[in-house]
Amino acid sequence: VRGDDLLTSAPRQAYLAQLLDIEPPSYAHVPLALNSEGKRLAKRDGAVTLADQLEAGRSAEQVLTMIASSIGLAEPGEVVTPPLLADRFDSRKIPRTPWIFPAR
């Protein structure tokens, strides 16, 4: 699973795998997380790691819920766990549009 910004490189990677006589990888491309300016969210933007979020006052559970809510696996504020999310996961329900990361 990787960002949809890498979608155009998938055919080249499959071709390279074919040349190397190995099985081409299977990818699932998902929309990117964007910052409040609509730009690709990256570490250089700051405050995107779990440690940064903990320092900003969000708990690990809140971060997990925020991410799960962004892809329709949880209601805002719902307490979720990784096993619960694994049971709920349905790749057909992954949003097709980017997610704007909420700044604090």
N, C-alpha and C positions, 0 to 999 in steps of 0.2 A: 504494500500500500504506500503510495507516494503522491505528492502534489501534482495537480493537473498541469502545472508549468513544465513538467517533464514528459508530457504526452508525446510531443513531437520527436523526442529522442528514442522512444520505444522501438520504432522500426529499424533504426540504425543499430541499436543494441541487439535486436533479434537477428539482424543480418550478420553482425560480428559473431554472435554465438554460433550461427550456422557455419561460418567460415572456420571457426575453431572446433567444429564438430561436437558441440555440446547442445543440450536442450535449451532453447530460448526461455528466458524467465517469463512468468505470467505476472502481470501487474494489474492492480486496481488503482486508478487515478481518481483522486478526490479533490474537491475545490480547496483552494488555499485559505488560510487564516490571514486576514488583512488587518492593518492598523487602522486607526480612526481616520487617516488620510486616504485610505483605500489602496495603500501600498503593501506589498508582500511583507508579512510579519516575519521578522528574523531576529536572531539573538542581538544583532547590532542595534535593534530598536530598543533594547532594554526591557526589563520587567516581564520577561516571557518564560523564564525557567520556574520550576516549582519553588526553588529557594527564593527567587524574587517575589513570587506570589505570597509565600509564607511571610516574608519580610513586610509585604504590603498589607498584611492583616488577613489574608484569605487562608483558610485551612485547606489541607490536602483534599478533604471531602468536598469543600466548596469548589475547588478547582476541577475535581473529577465531575461534579454535577454540572458545572459550567460547560465543560467540554461535551459531556453526554447530552445536555440540553441542546447544544448547538447542532447536533445531528439527530435530534428527535428521539433519543433513548431515555430521556428523563424530563420530568417537569421541573421548572425552576424551583430551587429550594428543596427538592426531593433528595433524601439521603439514598445514595446508590453505592453499590460495591462492584468491583470488577466481575465477580461471578454473575451477579444480577444482570450486568450489562452484556456479558457474553451470551446469556440466555435470551436477551431481548434483541440482539444484533440481527439486522436484516439488511444486506447490502443494497437491496432495491430501494430502501428508504433513505439512503445517504443523500443529503441535499446536493443539488446541482449548481448551486450558487455559492460564492465565497462567504465566509463567516467573518464578521467584523469583531475583532477582539475588544472587549470592553475595557477601556482605560479607567483607571481609578483616580 
